[in-house]
């Protein structure tokens, strides 16, 4: 066995980097090996603690489930947030932390985690449904569900009390898109600094934050694609470039750029807030109402759908984990519907010659 490596068997061990500290190793009821720091000052104490853990595991296996922890809901939040911070983008982690600190902790914080029941969670949903939009309630409930599922995985509770809890049904996702002539007019009216940013968003369906965070090392012009290492969902995504999008990116290139430089440098006027406000101002000057920068993403997705891309392709290109997120693009323009129905004439044309 390599020197300094913990033995992969039950018992007590020490580590070179922590002299005097004892660690325990055992197989949990889930079948996974657990290795944890022990609150022991002597080898004898450490062995007793490991033995106690193994007896607890035997009891769990006999009963068929892990008894619920007596720890409070609030006490597991630091561990959960640490777990999520390593897996989510900064923006997503910030939203999750905000939901936990401002909503979940005030309601559930003092409760024992193992004593939280489905009825209490449904009471929370009902309370929040009277205060915020259905979409906000769904987001908060999703965070709570994931937290409880992790508590089950960590063997703190035998099952999640969020099972079968019903959230209010959110309204259909808003879809607002521009006709091609409108889009050309908007891009032409944009200030020079804003035009390429809006153009890339319209031609690729990238989010505002994804466009601003784009670095040259993420761009593969020869392959016609962009690799987004971390998106809103925390996953990597490949964005494929059409000719228009490639032209936008190439227009930002210069000989002195470094691979780590941003394609759109973050100068004072090129902030996320200024982009949104500046874009809306352009639309209003053109008398295009109720249209935001984010709606460029809807424009791209809508026209992909209207040009024949199936809903699965649209969902993948937009980076949606859930196919239901892309169902808002099931709609088609009246012109496209008319053309589609007209194609039936070629199939059923001979029906016109049938007797009445």
C-alpha positions in Angstrom: 0.0 0.0 0.0 1.4 3.5 -0.9 2.7 5.4 2.1 0.3 8.0 3.5 -2.7 6.5 1.8 -5.7 5.7 4.0 -6.5 2.0 4.3 -9.7 1.1 2.5 -11.0 -1.0 5.3 -12.9 -0.5 8.6 -11.0 1.0 11.5 -9.0 4.0 12.6 -6.3 5.8 10.7 -4.2 9.0 10.8 -2.9 11.3 8.1 0.5 12.9 7.7 -0.9 16.3 7.2 -2.9 16.2 10.4 -0.7 14.7 13.2 -2.6 13.7 16.3 -6.0 13.7 14.5 -7.8 10.4 14.2 -10.1 9.4 11.3 -12.6 6.5 11.1 -13.5 4.3 8.1 -16.6 2.1 7.8 -19.3 0.9 5.4 -22.6 2.8 5.8 -26.0 1.3 5.5 -26.2 2.6 1.9 -23.2 0.4 1.0 -20.8 3.4 0.6 -17.6 3.7 2.6 -17.5 6.6 5.0 -14.3 8.3 6.1 -14.7 11.0 8.7 -12.7 13.0 11.3 -13.3 11.7 14.8 -13.7 13.8 18.0 -11.3 11.6 19.8 -8.0 12.4 21.7 -6.8 8.8 22.1 -6.7 5.7 19.9 -9.0 3.9 22.3 -11.6 6.7 22.1 -11.4 6.6 18.3 -11.9 2.9 18.1 -15.0 3.2 20.3 -16.5 5.9 18.1 -15.9 3.7 15.0 -17.5 0.7 16.7 -20.5 2.9 17.7 -20.9 3.9 14.1 -20.8 0.3 12.9 -23.4 -0.7 15.5 -25.6 2.1 14.2 -25.2 0.8 10.7 -26.2 -2.7 11.8 -29.3 -1.2 13.5 -30.2 0.6 10.3 -29.9 -2.5 8.2 -32.0 -4.4 10.6 -34.8 -1.8 10.6 -34.5 -1.3 6.8 -33.9 2.4 7.0 -31.8 5.1 8.6 -33.5 6.8 11.6 -34.0 10.5 11.1 -31.5 12.9 12.5 -32.3 15.1 15.4 -30.4 18.0 13.9 -32.3 21.1 12.9 -33.1 22.2 9.4 -30.8 25.2 9.8 -27.9 23.1 10.9 -27.5 21.2 7.6 -27.7 24.4 5.4 -23.9 25.1 5.5 -23.2 21.6 4.3 -25.8 21.9 1.5 -24.6 25.3 0.4 -21.0 24.1 0.3 -22.1 21.2 -1.8 -24.0 23.4 -4.3 -21.3 26.1 -4.5 -19.0 23.6 -6.2 -21.7 22.6 -8.7 -23.5 25.8 -9.7 -22.6 28.9 -11.5 -22.1 32.0 -9.4 -25.5 33.4 -10.4 -27.4 30.1 -9.8 -25.6 29.7 -6.4 -26.6 33.2 -5.5 -30.2 32.6 -6.3 -30.2 29.3 -4.3 -28.6 30.9 -1.3 -31.0 33.8 -1.4 -34.0 31.4 -1.4 -32.6 29.5 1.5 -31.7 32.5 3.6 -34.7 34.7 2.9 -37.5 32.1 2.6 -36.8 28.5 3.7 -34.8 29.3 6.9 -37.4 31.6 8.5 -40.1 29.0 7.9 -38.2 25.7 8.6 -35.0 26.7 10.3 -35.9 25.8 13.9 -37.6 22.5 12.9 -35.9 19.2 13.5 -35.1 18.0 10.0 -36.5 14.5 10.7 -39.8 16.0 12.0 -40.7 18.0 8.9 -43.8 16.5 7.3 -45.4 16.9 3.9 -48.3 18.9 5.5 -45.9 21.5 6.7 -44.3 21.8 3.3 -47.7 22.2 1.7 -48.5 24.9 4.2 -45.3 26.7 3.1 -46.4 26.4 -0.6 -49.8 27.7 0.2 -48.4 30.7 2.2 -46.0 31.6 -0.5 -48.6 31.2 -3.3 -50.4 34.1 -1.7 -47.3 36.3 -1.7 -45.4 35.7 -4.9 -46.0 34.4 -8.4 -46.5 30.7 -9.1 -43.1 30.6 -10.9 -41.3 31.9 -7.8 -43.0 29.3 -5.6 -41.9 26.5 -8.0 -38.3 27.7 -7.8 -38.4 27.8 -4.0 -40.0 24.3 -3.9 -37.4 22.9 -6.3 -34.6 24.1 -4.0 -36.3 22.6 -1.0 -36.8 19.3 -2.9 -33.2 19.1 -3.9 -32.1 19.9 -0.3 -34.3 17.1 1.1 -33.1 14.6 -1.5 -29.5 15.4 -0.5 -30.5 14.8 3.1 -31.7 11.4 2.2 -28.5 10.7 0.3 -26.5 11.8 3.3 -28.6 9.4 5.5 -30.0 12.1 7.6 -33.6 11.2 6.9 -35.1 8.0 5.5 -37.2 9.7 2.8 -38.0 13.1 1.5 -41.2 14.8 2.8 -41.4 16.8 -0.4 -42.7 13.8 -2.3 -46.0 14.4 -4.0 -46.2 18.0 -2.7 -48.0 20.0 -5.4 -46.8 23.4 -6.4 -49.1 26.0 -8.1 -49.0 25.6 -11.9 -47.0 28.4 -13.4 -48.5 30.2 -16.4 -47.2 29.4 -19.9 -43.8 30.9 -20.5 -43.9 34.3 -22.2 -42.8 34.3 -25.8 -42.2 37.6 -27.7 -40.3 37.5 -30.9 -39.5 39.8 -33.8 -40.1 39.4 -37.5 -36.9 39.4 -39.6 -37.5 42.9 -40.9 -38.0 44.2 -37.3 -34.8 42.5 -36.1 -32.8 44.1 -39.0 -34.3 47.5 -38.1 -33.5 47.1 -34.4 -29.9 46.0 -35.0 -29.4 48.9 -37.4 -30.6 51.3 -34.8 -28.4 50.0 -32.0 -25.3 52.0 -31.0 -22.1 50.6 -32.5 -21.0 49.1 -29.1 -24.4 47.3 -28.6 -25.0 46.0 -32.1 -22.6 43.0 -32.1 -23.8 42.0 -28.6 -27.5 42.0 -29.6 -26.6 40.4 -32.9 -24.8 37.4 -31.3 -27.7 37.0 -28.8 -30.3 37.0 -31.7 -28.3 34.6 -33.9 -27.4 32.0 -31.2 -30.0 32.4 -28.5 -27.2 33.0 -25.9 -28.2 34.6 -22.7 -26.9 38.1 -21.8 -24.6 36.8 -19.2 -23.2 34.1 -21.6 -22.5 36.7 -24.2 -20.7 39.0 -21.7 -18.7 36.2 -20.2 -17.5 34.8 -23.5 -13.7 34.6 -23.8 -11.7 34.0 -26.9 -10.5 30.6 -25.6 -14.1 29.5 -25.7 -14.5 30.3 -29.4 -13.7 27.8 -32.2 -14.3 29.7 -35.4 -12.8 26.9 -37.6 -15.2 24.5 -36.0 -18.1 27.0 -36.1 -18.9 26.7 -32.4 -18.6 28.2 -28.9 -18.0 26.2 -25.8 -19.7 27.7 -22.7 -17.9 26.0 -19.8 -20.6 26.9 -17.3 -24.2 28.1 -18.0 -27.1 29.2 -15.9 -27.8 25.5 -15.1 -24.2 24.9 -14.1 -23.6 22.6 -17.1 -21.3 23.2 -20.1 -23.0 23.8 -23.5 -21.9 24.0 -27.1 -23.3 26.9 -29.1 -23.2 26.4 -32.9 -22.4 29.4 -35.0 -24.2 30.2 -38.2 -22.6 32.5 -40.8 -24.2 35.7 -39.2 -23.0 34.7 -35.7 -19.5 34.0 -37.1 -19.3 37.4 -38.7 -20.2 39.1 -35.4 -17.5 37.2 -33.5 -14.9 37.9 -36.2 -15.7 41.6 -36.1 -14.4 41.7 -32.5 -11.1 40.1 -33.3 -7.8 42.0 -33.3 -4.2 40.9 -33.4 -3.4 41.9 -29.8 -6.2 40.0 -28.0 -5.2 37.2 -25.6 -7.0 33.9 -25.3 -8.2 34.8 -21.8 -9.7 38.2 -22.9 -13.4 38.6 -23.2 -14.8 38.9 -26.7 -16.8 41.9 -25.4 -14.6 43.7 -22.8 -16.4 44.9 -19.7 -16.0 48.7 -20.0 -18.3 51.2 -18.2 -20.9 51.5 -20.9 -20.9 47.8 -21.6 -22.4 46.6 -18.4 -25.3 44.1 -18.1 -27.6 46.8 -16.9 -26.7 49.3 -19.6 -27.1 46.6 -22.3 -30.7 45.9 -21.2 -31.6 49.6 -20.8 -30.0 50.6 -24.0 -31.7 47.8 -26.0 -35.1 48.7 -24.6 -34.6 52.3 -25.5 -33.8 51.4 -29.1 -36.9 49.3 -29.3 -39.1 52.1 -28.0 -37.7 54.6 -30.5 -38.8 52.2 -33.2 -42.2 51.8 -31.5 -41.5 48.1 -30.7 -43.2 47.7 -27.3 -42.9 45.0 -24.7 -39.6 43.7 -26.1 -36.5 43.1 -23.9 -32.9 41.9 -24.6 -33.8 38.5 -23.4 -36.5 38.3 -26.0 -33.8 38.0 -28.6 -33.3 34.5 -27.3 -37.0 33.8 -27.8 -36.7 35.3 -31.3 -34.0 32.8 -32.3 -35.8 29.9 -30.8 -39.1 30.8 -32.4 -37.6 31.1 -35.9 -35.7 27.9 -35.4 -39.0 26.2 -34.7 -40.8 27.9 -37.6 -38.1 26.8 -40.0 -38.7 23.2 -39.1 -36.4 22.4 -36.1 -38.1 19.9 -33.8 -38.7 20.8 -30.2 -35.9 18.5 -29.0 -33.4 20.3 -31.2 -34.6 23.7 -29.9 -34.3 22.5 -26.3 -30.8 21.2 -26.8 -29.6 24.4 -28.6 -31.0 26.6 -25.9 -29.5 24.4 -23.1 -32.8 23.5 -21.5 -32.6 20.5 -19.1 -36.3 20.0 -19.1 -38.1 19.6 -22.5 -41.1 21.4 -21.0 -39.1 24.6 -21.0 -39.1 24.5 -24.8 -42.8 23.8 -25.2 -43.5 27.5 -25.3 -42.0 27.5 -28.8 -44.6 25.0 -30.1 -46.5 27.9 -31.5 -45.9 28.8 -35.2 -46.6 32.0 -37.1 -49.9 32.2 -39.1 -47.9 32.4 -42.3 -46.1 29.2 -41.5 -49.3 27.4 -40.5 -50.9 28.4 -43.7 -48.0 27.2 -45.8 -47.9 23.9 -43.8 -51.6 23.3 -44.4 -51.2 24.2 -48.1 -48.8 21.3 -48.5 -51.7 18.9 -48.0 -52.9 19.9 -51.5 -50.0 18.1 -53.0 -50.9 15.0 -51.1 -54.7 15.0 -51.3 -55.0 16.9 -54.6 -56.9 14.1 -56.3 -59.7 14.4 -53.7 -61.0 17.5 -55.6 -62.0 15.1 -58.4 -64.1 12.9 -56.1 -67.8 13.0 -56.7 -69.8 15.1 -54.3 
